[in-house]
């Protein structure tokens, strides 16, 4: 999934997009991952997806949405790969 995300990012870079947009991967204090991917100038620009949450327990959860031209996701410490997979599936579905 990391290789796919790297390739996706590289394909968006056109000497303009990367100056204003990008990908942010951070951590949360509960603990978990926080991922934001800018969608301006991509095939997902303009799409909205309501928040989807799958919370099995305090240690097993993931949530994601697309709003304001941003893919926004968070998940427990074991969910970074799953977050990227969800983004990949959304991107490839368009």
DSSP file (Angstrom, degrees, kcal/mol; ACC not computed):
  #  RESIDUE AA STRUCTURE BP1 BP2  ACC     N-H-->O    O-->H-N    N-H-->O    O-->H-N    TCO  KAPPA ALPHA  PHI   PSI    X-CA   Y-CA   Z-CA
    1    1 A X     >        0   0    0      0, 0.0     4,-2.7     0, 0.0     5,-0.2   0.000 360.0 360.0 360.0 -37.8    0.0    0.0    0.0
    2    2 A X  H  >  +     0   0    0      1,-0.2     4,-2.7     2,-0.2     5,-0.2   0.928 360.0  49.6 -62.0 -43.3    2.9    2.4    0.7
    3    3 A X  H  > S+     0   0    0      1,-0.2     4,-2.3     2,-0.2    -1,-0.2   0.905 110.6  50.3 -61.6 -40.6    4.3    1.9   -2.7
    4    4 A X  H  > S+     0   0    0      2,-0.2     4,-2.7     1,-0.2    -2,-0.2   0.935 111.5  47.9 -62.7 -45.1    0.8    2.5   -4.3
    5    5 A X  H  X S+     0   0    0     -4,-2.7     4,-2.7     1,-0.2    -2,-0.2   0.893 110.3  52.2 -63.6 -40.1    0.5    5.7   -2.3
    6    6 A X  H  X S+     0   0    0     -4,-2.7     4,-2.6    -5,-0.2    -1,-0.2   0.931 111.7  46.3 -60.4 -44.6    3.9    6.9   -3.3
    7    7 A X  H  X S+     0   0    0     -4,-2.3     4,-2.4     2,-0.2    -2,-0.2   0.904 111.4  51.8 -64.6 -41.4    3.1    6.3   -7.0
    8    8 A X  H  X S+     0   0    0     -4,-2.7     4,-1.1     2,-0.2    -2,-0.2   0.943 111.7  46.8 -59.7 -47.6   -0.3    8.1   -6.6
    9    9 A X  H >X S+     0   0    0     -4,-2.7     4,-1.4     1,-0.2     3,-0.8   0.935 110.9  51.6 -59.6 -47.9    1.5   11.1   -5.0
   10   10 A X  H 3< S+     0   0    0     -4,-2.6     3,-0.3     1,-0.3    -1,-0.2   0.883 107.3  53.8 -57.4 -39.9    4.1   11.1   -7.8
   11   11 A X  H 3< S+     0   0    0     -4,-2.4    -1,-0.3     1,-0.2    -2,-0.2   0.740 106.4  52.5 -69.1 -22.6    1.4   11.0  -10.4
   12   12 A X  H << S+     0   0    0     -4,-1.1     2,-0.4    -3,-0.8     5,-0.3   0.782  86.2  98.4 -80.3 -27.3   -0.3   14.1   -8.9
   13   13 A X     <  +     0   0    0     -4,-1.4     9,-0.0    -3,-0.3    -4,-0.0  -0.465  34.9 152.1 -69.3 119.6    3.0   16.1   -8.9
   14   14 A X  S    S-     0   0    0     -2,-0.4    -1,-0.1     0, 0.0    -3,-0.0   0.006  75.1 -88.0-136.9  27.2    3.0   18.4  -12.0
   15   15 A X  S    S+     0   0    0      1,-0.1    -2,-0.1     0, 0.0     0, 0.0   0.472 125.7  47.2  72.8   4.5    5.1   21.3  -10.8
   16   16 A X  S >> S+     0   0    0      3,-0.0     3,-1.8     4,-0.0     4,-0.8   0.537  98.0  57.4-131.2 -55.2    2.0   22.9   -9.4
   17   17 A X  H >> S+     0   0    0     -5,-0.3     4,-2.7     1,-0.3     3,-1.3   0.882 103.6  54.9 -52.3 -46.8   -0.2   20.5   -7.4
   18   18 A X  H 34 S+     0   0    0      1,-0.3    -1,-0.3     2,-0.2    -5,-0.1   0.630  99.1  62.9 -68.6 -13.2    2.6   19.7   -4.9
   19   19 A X  H <4 S+     0   0    0     -3,-1.8    -1,-0.3     1,-0.1    -2,-0.2   0.763 121.4  19.1 -79.9 -25.4    3.1   23.3   -4.0
   20   20 A X  H << S+     0   0    0     -3,-1.3     2,-0.2    -4,-0.8    -2,-0.2   0.612 126.3  38.5-116.5 -19.0   -0.4   23.7   -2.6
   21   21 A X     <  +     0   0    0     -4,-2.7     2,-0.3    -5,-0.2    -1,-0.1  -0.773  59.0 122.6-131.8 170.6   -1.6   20.2   -1.9
   22   22 A X        -     0   0    0     -2,-0.2    16,-2.6    -3,-0.1     2,-0.4  -0.975  52.0 -58.9 171.2-155.4   -0.3   16.9   -0.6
   23   23 A X  E     -A   37   0A   0     -2,-0.3     2,-0.5    14,-0.2    14,-0.2  -0.977  32.5-164.8-126.5 134.1   -0.6   14.1    1.9
   24   24 A X  E     -A   36   0A   0     12,-3.1    12,-2.6    -2,-0.4     2,-0.5  -0.985   6.1-178.4-122.1 124.4   -0.4   14.4    5.7
   25   25 A X  E     +A   35   0A   0     -2,-0.5     2,-0.2    10,-0.2    10,-0.2  -0.981  20.1 150.8-121.8 119.5    0.1   11.3    7.9
   26   26 A X  E     -A   34   0A   0      8,-3.2     8,-2.4    -2,-0.5     2,-0.3  -0.699  37.4-106.2-133.9-174.1    0.2   12.0   11.6
   27   27 A X  E     -A   33   0A   0      6,-0.3     2,-0.3    -2,-0.2     6,-0.3  -0.841  19.0-140.0-120.1 158.3   -0.6   10.3   14.8
   28   28 A X  E >>  -A   32   0A   0      4,-3.1     4,-1.1    -2,-0.3     3,-0.5  -0.771  18.8-127.0-111.8 158.7   -3.3   10.7   17.4
   29   29 A X  T 34 S+     0   0    0     -2,-0.3     4,-0.0     2,-0.2    -1,-0.0   0.347 104.5  63.6 -88.8   8.2   -3.0   10.6   21.2
   30   30 A X  T 34 S-     0   0    0      2,-0.0    -1,-0.2     0, 0.0    46,-0.0   0.417 131.3 -96.4 -99.0   5.5   -5.6    8.0   21.7
   31   31 A X  T <4 S+     0   0    0     -3,-0.5    46,-0.3     1,-0.1     2,-0.3   0.905  83.0  93.4 -85.1 170.0   -3.4    6.3   20.0
   32   32 A X  E  <  -A   28   0A   0     -4,-1.1    -4,-3.1    44,-0.2     2,-0.3  -0.983  64.3 -69.8 171.7-176.0   -3.9    6.0   16.3
   33   33 A X  E     -AB  27  75A   0     42,-3.0    42,-1.6    -2,-0.3     2,-0.4  -0.755  27.1-162.1-102.8 148.6   -3.3    7.4   12.8
   34   34 A X  E     -AB  26  74A   0     -8,-2.4    -8,-3.2    -2,-0.3     2,-0.4  -0.987  14.6-178.1-130.6 119.1   -4.6   10.6   11.2
   35   35 A X  E     +AB  25  73A   0     38,-3.1    38,-2.6    -2,-0.4     2,-0.4  -0.971   9.1 178.4-126.4 132.4   -4.5   10.8    7.4
   36   36 A X  E     -AB  24  72A   0    -12,-2.6   -12,-3.1    -2,-0.4     2,-0.5  -0.999   3.7-174.9-132.2 130.9   -5.5   13.7    5.2
   37   37 A X  E     -AB  23  71A   0     34,-2.2    34,-2.7    -2,-0.4   -14,-0.2  -0.982  22.5-132.4-129.3 119.7   -5.1   13.6    1.4
   38   38 A X  E     - B   0  70A   0    -16,-2.6    32,-0.2    -2,-0.5    31,-0.1  -0.494  17.9-172.3 -71.4 136.6   -5.9   16.7   -0.7
   39   39 A X    >   +     0   0    0     30,-2.9     3,-2.1    -2,-0.2     6,-0.3   0.419  39.3 125.0-113.2  -2.1   -8.1   15.9   -3.7
   40   40 A X  T 3  S+     0   0    0     29,-0.6     3,-0.1     1,-0.3     4,-0.0  -0.381  83.7  16.1 -57.2 133.6   -8.1   19.2   -5.7
   41   41 A X  T 3  S+     0   0    0      1,-0.3    -1,-0.3    -2,-0.0     2,-0.2   0.551 109.0 103.1  78.8   7.0   -6.9   18.5   -9.2
   42   42 A X  S X  S-     0   0    0     -3,-2.1     3,-1.7     1,-0.0    -1,-0.3  -0.663  89.9-100.3-112.9 173.3   -7.5   14.7   -8.9
   43   43 A X  T 3  S+     0   0    0      1,-0.3    -3,-0.1    -2,-0.2    -4,-0.1   0.650 121.4  59.0 -68.5 -12.6  -10.3   12.6  -10.2
   44   44 A X  T >  S+     0   0    0     -5,-0.2     3,-2.1     2,-0.1    -1,-0.3   0.433  74.5 127.1 -93.4   0.0  -11.9   12.6   -6.7
   45   45 A X  T <  S+     0   0    0     -3,-1.7     3,-0.1    -6,-0.3    -5,-0.1  -0.357  76.3  18.2 -58.8 132.3  -12.2   16.4   -6.7
   46   46 A X  T 3  S+     0   0    0      1,-0.3    -1,-0.3    -2,-0.1     2,-0.2   0.247  94.3 126.0  91.0 -12.6  -15.8   17.4   -5.9
   47   47 A X    <   -     0   0    0     -3,-2.1    22,-0.4    -8,-0.1     2,-0.4  -0.529  40.6-163.7 -78.8 146.2  -16.8   14.1   -4.4
   48   48 A X        -     0   0    0     -2,-0.2     2,-0.4    -3,-0.1    19,-0.2  -0.995   7.7-176.8-127.4 136.2  -18.3   13.9   -1.0
   49   49 A X  E     -C   66   0A   0     17,-2.2    17,-1.9    -2,-0.4     3,-0.1  -0.993  27.5-123.9-130.8 125.1  -18.6   10.7    1.1
   50   50 A X  E     -     0   0A   0     -2,-0.4    14,-0.1    15,-0.2    17,-0.0  -0.206  46.5 -75.2 -64.4 160.5  -20.3   10.9    4.5
   51   51 A X  E     -     0   0A   0     14,-0.1     2,-0.5    12,-0.1    14,-0.2  -0.312  47.3-164.7 -59.6 133.1  -18.4    9.7    7.5
   52   52 A X  E     -C   64   0A   0     12,-2.7    12,-2.1    -3,-0.1     2,-0.4  -0.991   7.9-174.8-121.0 126.8  -18.1    6.0    7.8
   53   53 A X  E     -C   63   0A   0     -2,-0.5     2,-0.5    10,-0.2    10,-0.2  -0.980  16.2-175.7-128.2 134.2  -17.1    4.5   11.1
   54   54 A X  E     +C   62   0A   0      8,-3.0     8,-1.4    -2,-0.4     2,-0.7  -0.895  14.3 171.9-126.6 100.4  -16.3    0.9   12.1
   55   55 A X  E     +C   61   0A   0     -2,-0.5     6,-0.2     6,-0.2     3,-0.1  -0.900  12.6 161.7-116.1 104.4  -15.6    0.7   15.8
   56   56 A X  E    S-     0   0A   0      4,-2.6     2,-0.3    -2,-0.7     5,-0.2   0.846  72.7 -26.3 -86.4 -39.2  -15.3   -2.8   17.1
   57   57 A X  E >  S-C   60   0A   0      3,-1.6     3,-1.2     1,-0.0    -1,-0.3  -0.928  74.9 -82.1-159.4 179.2  -13.5   -1.8   20.3
   58   58 A X  T 3  S+     0   0    0     -2,-0.3     3,-0.1     1,-0.2    -1,-0.0   0.746 132.2  41.0 -62.6 -22.5  -11.3    0.9   21.8
   59   59 A X  T 3  S+     0   0    0      1,-0.2     2,-0.3    17,-0.1    -1,-0.2   0.344 113.6  54.2-106.8   4.4   -8.4   -0.8   20.2
   60   60 A X  E <  S+C   57   0A   0     -3,-1.2    -4,-2.6    17,-0.1    -3,-1.6  -0.775  75.6 118.6-144.1  91.3  -10.0   -1.8   16.8
   61   61 A X  E     -C   55   0A   0     -2,-0.3    15,-2.3    -6,-0.2     2,-0.3  -0.991  29.0-178.2-155.4 156.8  -11.5    1.1   14.9
   62   62 A X  E     -CD  54  75A   0     -8,-1.4    -8,-3.0    -2,-0.3     2,-0.3  -0.970   3.8-177.6-155.5 145.3  -11.4    3.1   11.7
   63   63 A X  E     +CD  53  74A   0     11,-2.8    11,-2.6    -2,-0.3     2,-0.3  -0.995   8.9 166.3-144.3 145.2  -13.3    6.2   10.3
   64   64 A X  E     +CD  52  73A   0    -12,-2.1   -12,-2.7    -2,-0.3     2,-0.3  -0.990   4.2 161.6-155.7 160.8  -13.1    8.0    7.0
   65   65 A X  E     - D   0  72A   0      7,-1.9     7,-2.9    -2,-0.3     2,-0.5  -0.966  31.0-126.6-165.6 165.3  -14.9   10.5    4.8
   66   66 A X  E     +CD  49  71A   0    -17,-1.9   -17,-2.2    -2,-0.3     2,-0.3  -0.991  41.9 149.5-122.2 121.8  -14.4   12.9    1.9
   67   67 A X  E >   + D   0  70A   0      3,-2.1     3,-1.1    -2,-0.5   -19,-0.1  -0.990  61.2   9.1-149.1 147.4  -15.4   16.5    2.5
   68   68 A X  T 3  S-     0   0    0     -2,-0.3   -29,-0.1     1,-0.3    -1,-0.1   0.874 129.8 -58.8  50.6  42.8  -14.2   19.8    1.2
   69   69 A X  T 3  S+     0   0    0    -22,-0.4   -30,-2.9     1,-0.2   -29,-0.6   0.820 114.6 112.9  58.8  34.7  -12.0   18.0   -1.4
   70   70 A X  E <   -BD  38  67A   0     -3,-1.1    -3,-2.1   -32,-0.2     2,-0.6  -0.992  62.9-140.3-138.4 130.2  -10.1   16.2    1.3
   71   71 A X  E     -BD  37  66A   0    -34,-2.7   -34,-2.2    -2,-0.4     2,-0.5  -0.805  29.1-172.0 -82.2 123.4  -10.0   12.5    2.2
   72   72 A X  E     +BD  36  65A   0     -7,-2.9    -7,-1.9    -2,-0.6     2,-0.3  -0.981  11.7 160.4-124.9 124.4   -9.9   12.4    6.0
   73   73 A X  E     -BD  35  64A   0    -38,-2.6   -38,-3.1    -2,-0.5     2,-0.3  -0.978  14.6-179.6-144.0 154.9   -9.3    9.2    7.9
   74   74 A X  E     +BD  34  63A   0    -11,-2.6   -11,-2.8    -2,-0.3     2,-0.3  -0.981  11.1 160.5-149.0 154.9   -8.2    7.9   11.3
   75   75 A X  E     -BD  33  62A   0    -42,-1.6   -42,-3.0    -2,-0.3   -13,-0.2  -0.987  42.9 -72.9-166.6 169.0   -7.8    4.6   12.8
   76   76 A X    >   -     0   0    0    -15,-2.3     3,-2.5    -2,-0.3   -43,-0.2  -0.103  65.2 -85.3 -63.7 170.8   -6.2    2.6   15.6
   77   77 A X  T 3  S+     0   0    0    -46,-0.3     3,-0.4     1,-0.3   -45,-0.1   0.686 128.9  52.6 -57.1 -19.8   -2.4    2.0   15.4
   78   78 A X  T 3  S+     0   0    0    -19,-0.2    -1,-0.3     1,-0.2     4,-0.3   0.311  93.4  76.5 -95.2   9.7   -2.8   -1.1   13.2
   79   79 A X    <>  +     0   0    0     -3,-2.5     4,-2.6     1,-0.2     5,-0.2   0.324  55.1 100.4-108.3   9.0   -4.9    0.6   10.6
   80   80 A X  H  > S+     0   0    0     -3,-0.4     4,-2.1     1,-0.2     5,-0.2   0.942  89.1  45.7 -60.9 -46.2   -2.5    2.7    8.5
   81   81 A X  H  > S+     0   0    0      1,-0.2     4,-2.4     2,-0.2    -1,-0.2   0.903 112.8  51.2 -62.6 -40.5   -2.4    0.2    5.7
   82   82 A X  H  > S+     0   0    0     -4,-0.3     4,-2.5     2,-0.2    -1,-0.2   0.887 107.7  53.0 -64.0 -39.4   -6.2   -0.2    5.8
   83   83 A X  H  X S+     0   0    0     -4,-2.6     4,-2.2     2,-0.2    -1,-0.2   0.929 110.9  46.2 -60.9 -45.5   -6.7    3.6    5.5
   84   84 A X  H  X S+     0   0    0     -4,-2.1     4,-2.7     1,-0.2    -2,-0.2   0.900 111.2  53.0 -65.0 -39.4   -4.5    3.7    2.4
   85   85 A X  H  X S+     0   0    0     -4,-2.4     4,-2.7     2,-0.2    -2,-0.2   0.911 107.6  50.8 -61.5 -43.0   -6.4    0.7    1.0
   86   86 A X  H  X S+     0   0    0     -4,-2.5     4,-2.4     2,-0.2    -1,-0.2   0.931 111.5  47.9 -61.0 -45.2   -9.7    2.4    1.5
   87   87 A X  H  X S+     0   0    0     -4,-2.2     4,-2.8     1,-0.2    -2,-0.2   0.933 111.4  50.8 -60.6 -44.9   -8.3    5.5   -0.3
   88   88 A X  H  X S+     0   0    0     -4,-2.7     4,-2.7     1,-0.2    -2,-0.2   0.922 110.4  48.9 -58.3 -45.5   -7.0    3.3   -3.1
   89   89 A X  H  X S+     0   0    0     -4,-2.7     4,-1.3     2,-0.2    -1,-0.2   0.901 112.5  47.8 -64.2 -40.9  -10.4    1.6   -3.5
   90   90 A X  H  X S+     0   0    0     -4,-2.4     4,-0.7     2,-0.2     3,-0.3   0.939 113.7  47.8 -63.0 -46.4  -12.2    5.0   -3.6
   91   91 A X  H >< S+     0   0    0     -4,-2.8     3,-0.8     1,-0.2    -2,-0.2   0.904 113.2  47.0 -62.3 -42.8   -9.8    6.4   -6.1
   92   92 A X  H 3< S+     0   0    0     -4,-2.7    -1,-0.2     1,-0.2    -2,-0.2   0.702 103.1  64.2 -75.0 -18.3   -9.9    3.3   -8.4
   93   93 A X  H 3<        0   0    0     -4,-1.3    -1,-0.2    -3,-0.3    -2,-0.2   0.678 360.0 360.0 -76.7 -16.5  -13.8    3.3   -8.2
   94   94 A X    <<        0   0    0     -3,-0.8    -1,-0.2    -4,-0.7    -2,-0.2   0.449 360.0 360.0 -88.9 360.0  -14.0    6.6  -10.0
